[in-house]
Structure formats: structure tokens, C-alpha cells
Amino acid sequence: MGDKNVVLLLLAFFCGVAVTSGYVYLTAQLAESALTAVKNAPLTSGSLLNNIEPRNQSPAFEVVNTASLTAKGRQLPIAIDKIQTLETQLSVLKSELAVQRQLAHNYQLQLQTSSDFQQTLLTQFDQQRRDHEWAFQVETALNDFILTADLSIKPDVVNAECKSTVCKFQLTAPQGNDNFNHHHWREFNDKLIQQTFWQQFKSTTSNSTDTALSILVSKDL
């Protein structure tokens, strides 16, 4: 019986060792499998937040900069529209300036032409002989017109002299009348050009101030 007990004890011992070894091996395998599963599992929002350290705040700063850039990008088309509007206005102003310069140039040429033409008529007047009959008729017609015309203020004739085709007239505002001005000269001229004796003249040039008017007229072009 003793030998049998010894054998049974040895078998029980080896069985215990085998069971213990199997348990330890199985536990190690389960632990290794669990660790592998944890490593291979996707990160959750909680795990992501837990792994972010306080020093890693650059993404938020980058988001702010991105928003600023986006706002600037929205403002860029507005700035381009303003620039285009200013360029259009500048182009219009340049065109208007060119027109005004051309008008000024034309006016200067007209003044020069008028001055040259006036000098031409004066030269003709000085070189011509007097046609007494025709000259007298024109001079008388002018004086009669001033006497009979419906003028608000009648000017005074300082000089009325004609030659053969050219006449020279000088008129002034009436003495003692301080209300006479260029409006009265315009009224005088508008009524004068309607007179039959005046319509024979084909060329006219004149100079005026508020108190004086000089006229050169010719039957020739």
C-alpha cells in the first residue's frame, strides 16, 4: 500500500504541475492577445483627447489664421471692384480733359483768327477810298436805327465811318448811366442784325466791354 501511495502522490504532483503550467501559459496568451487588440484598436475621441498634451495647441491657432485669410480673400474681389471703378472714372476724366484741351485750343485759334481778320479789315479800311453815296447811306441808317429801335438803353455813337466796302463803328454807353453793361450790347446787336441795311455785310468782327463797342464790317468775305 505504501508504494501505491507514493505513486499516487507523484502522479498528483505532476498533474498539479501540468495544470499550473497550462494555466500560466493560457493566462500569458490571453494577456498577449488583449494587448495586441488594444494596440490595433482605432482611437476613440476620448483616447484622442487623453493623448493630446497642453503644449499641442497649434491647430487652434492655425484655424484662426485660416479664418483671417478667408476674410481677406472675401475682401479681395471688393478691392478689385473699387480699383476698376477708379480706373473707369480716371479714364472718363482723361477723356473730358482731352475734350476741354481741344476746345481751349480751338478757342485760341478763333481768337487768333479773329485778331488776324480784324487786322485785315483795318488794313482794307485804311487802303480804301470813300464811296460817299454808299458810305453816307450806311452811316445815316445806323444813326436812324439807334434813334428808332426799341432798346432799353440807347448807346451813343462816337464814330461811324465807311469807305467803299468796309465800315468802322465805335459806340459807348450813354453818359451818366451806370446801369449799362454787356447785356445791353447784346440787345443792341440782336436787333441790329435784323436790319436790312446791315444784312448786306458778309464779314463782321467786334470788340466790347461794358461801356464800349467797336465794330468792323465788310461787304466782302
C-alpha positions in Angstrom: 0.0 0.0 0.0 2.9 2.3 0.7 4.3 2.0 -2.8 0.9 2.8 -4.3 0.5 5.9 -2.2 3.9 7.1 -3.3 3.0 6.6 -6.9 -0.4 8.3 -6.4 1.3 11.2 -4.7 3.8 11.6 -7.6 1.0 11.4 -10.2 -0.9 14.0 -8.3 2.2 16.2 -8.1 2.9 16.0 -11.8 -0.7 16.6 -12.6 -0.7 19.7 -10.4 2.5 21.0 -12.1 0.9 20.4 -15.6 -2.3 22.1 -14.7 -0.4 25.0 -13.2 1.9 25.3 -16.2 -1.2 25.2 -18.5 -2.9 27.9 -16.5 0.1 30.1 -16.6 0.6 29.6 -20.3 -3.1 30.2 -21.0 -3.0 33.4 -18.9 0.0 34.7 -20.8 -1.6 34.0 -24.1 -4.8 35.8 -23.1 -2.8 38.8 -21.8 -0.8 39.0 -25.1 -4.0 38.8 -27.2 -5.6 41.6 -25.1 -2.5 43.8 -25.6 -2.5 43.2 -29.3 -6.2 44.0 -29.5 -5.7 47.3 -27.7 -2.8 48.3 -29.9 -4.7 47.5 -33.1 -8.0 49.1 -32.0 -8.9 52.5 -33.6 -8.5 55.6 -31.4 -11.7 57.0 -29.9 -12.5 60.6 -29.2 -11.8 60.1 -25.6 -8.5 58.4 -26.2 -7.5 61.2 -28.6 -8.3 63.9 -26.1 -6.4 62.0 -23.4 -3.3 61.8 -25.6 -3.3 65.5 -26.5 -0.8 67.4 -24.3 -1.5 71.0 -23.4 1.5 72.2 -25.4 -0.1 71.0 -28.7 -2.4 74.0 -29.2 -1.1 75.0 -32.7 -4.1 73.5 -34.6 -6.4 76.1 -33.0 -4.0 78.9 -33.8 -3.9 77.6 -37.4 -7.7 77.6 -37.6 -7.8 81.3 -36.6 -5.2 82.2 -39.2 -7.2 80.3 -41.8 -10.3 82.3 -40.9 -8.4 85.5 -41.2 -7.1 84.5 -44.6 -10.6 83.6 -45.7 -11.9 87.0 -44.6 -9.1 88.7 -46.6 -10.0 86.5 -49.6 -13.6 87.7 -49.4 -12.4 91.4 -49.3 -10.1 90.9 -52.3 -12.9 91.0 -55.0 -14.3 94.1 -53.4 -10.9 95.8 -53.6 -10.6 94.8 -57.2 -14.0 96.3 -58.0 -13.0 99.6 -56.4 -9.8 99.7 -58.4 -11.7 99.0 -61.6 -14.2 101.7 -60.7 -11.4 104.2 -60.1 -9.7 103.3 -63.3 -13.0 103.9 -65.2 -13.5 107.3 -63.5 -9.9 108.2 -64.4 -10.5 107.2 -68.0 -13.6 109.4 -68.2 -11.7 112.3 -66.6 -8.9 111.9 -69.1 -11.4 111.9 -72.0 -13.1 115.1 -70.6 -9.7 116.7 -70.1 -8.8 116.0 -73.7 -12.1 117.5 -74.9 -11.5 120.6 -72.8 -8.0 121.0 -74.1 -9.2 120.7 -77.7 -11.9 123.3 -77.0 -9.4 125.6 -75.5 -7.1 125.1 -78.5 -10.0 125.8 -80.9 -10.9 128.9 -78.9 -7.3 130.1 -79.0 -7.3 129.6 -82.8 -10.5 131.5 -83.1 -9.1 134.4 -81.1 -6.0 134.4 -83.2 -8.1 134.2 -86.4 -10.4 136.9 -85.2 -7.4 139.2 -84.4 -5.8 138.5 -87.8 -9.2 139.0 -89.6 -9.7 142.3 -87.7 -6.3 143.5 -88.8 -7.1 142.5 -92.3 -10.3 144.6 -92.3 -8.4 147.5 -90.7 -5.8 147.3 -93.5 -8.6 147.3 -96.1 -10.3 150.2 -94.5 -7.1 152.3 -94.4 -6.3 151.5 -98.1 -9.8 152.1 -99.5 -11.2 155.4 -100.8 -14.6 156.6 -99.6 -17.7 155.9 -101.6 -19.6 158.9 -100.5 -23.1 157.8 -101.5 -22.9 154.4 -100.1 -21.0 155.4 -97.0 -23.4 158.2 -96.2 -26.4 155.8 -96.6 -24.9 153.3 -94.1 -23.8 155.9 -91.6 -27.3 157.5 -91.6 -29.1 154.1 -91.4 -27.1 153.3 -88.3 -28.0 156.5 -86.5 -31.6 156.2 -87.5 -31.7 152.7 -86.2 -30.4 153.8 -82.8 -33.0 156.6 -82.6 -36.0 154.4 -83.6 -35.1 150.9 -82.2 -36.9 149.6 -79.2 -33.8 149.5 -76.9 -33.9 149.5 -73.1 -30.9 151.9 -73.1 -29.7 153.6 -76.3 -25.9 153.8 -76.8 -24.1 156.9 -78.1 -22.3 156.8 -81.5 -18.8 158.1 -81.1 -17.7 157.4 -84.7 -19.4 155.9 -87.8 -17.2 155.9 -90.9 -17.4 153.9 -94.1 -15.2 153.6 -97.2 -16.1 151.6 -100.3 -16.8 148.2 -98.8 -15.6 148.4 -95.1 -17.2 150.4 -92.2 -15.9 151.1 -88.8 -18.2 152.0 -85.9 -17.4 153.0 -82.3 -20.2 153.2 -79.7 -20.2 153.9 -75.9 -22.7 153.6 -73.1 -24.7 156.8 -72.6 -23.1 159.3 -70.2 -24.4 159.3 -66.7 -26.0 155.8 -67.0 -24.1 153.4 -64.7 -26.5 150.5 -65.4 -25.3 149.9 -69.0 -23.5 146.6 -69.4 -22.8 143.8 -71.9 -26.5 142.7 -71.8 -27.4 146.0 -73.5 -24.8 145.5 -76.1 -26.3 142.0 -76.8 -29.7 143.5 -77.1 -28.3 146.2 -79.5 -26.6 143.5 -81.6 -29.6 141.2 -81.8 -31.8 144.0 -83.1 -29.1 145.4 -85.4 -28.5 142.2 -87.4 -32.2 142.1 -88.3 -32.0 145.5 -90.1 -32.0 145.4 -93.9 -29.1 147.8 -94.4 -27.0 145.6 -92.0 -27.6 142.3 -93.8 -25.5 143.5 -96.8 -22.4 142.9 -94.8 -20.8 139.5 -95.1 -17.9 139.8 -92.7 -18.1 141.2 -89.1 -15.7 141.4 -86.2 -16.2 143.3 -82.9 -14.7 144.0 -79.5 -16.7 145.1 -76.5 -16.5 146.0 -72.8 -19.4 147.0 -70.5 -19.0 150.6 -71.7 -17.7 150.5 -75.2 -18.2 148.6 -78.5 -16.1 148.6 -81.7 -17.4 147.1 -84.9 -15.7 146.4 -88.2 -17.9 145.2 -91.1 -17.3 144.5 -94.8 -19.4 143.7 -97.8 -16.7 141.3 -99.0 -15.9 137.9 -97.5 
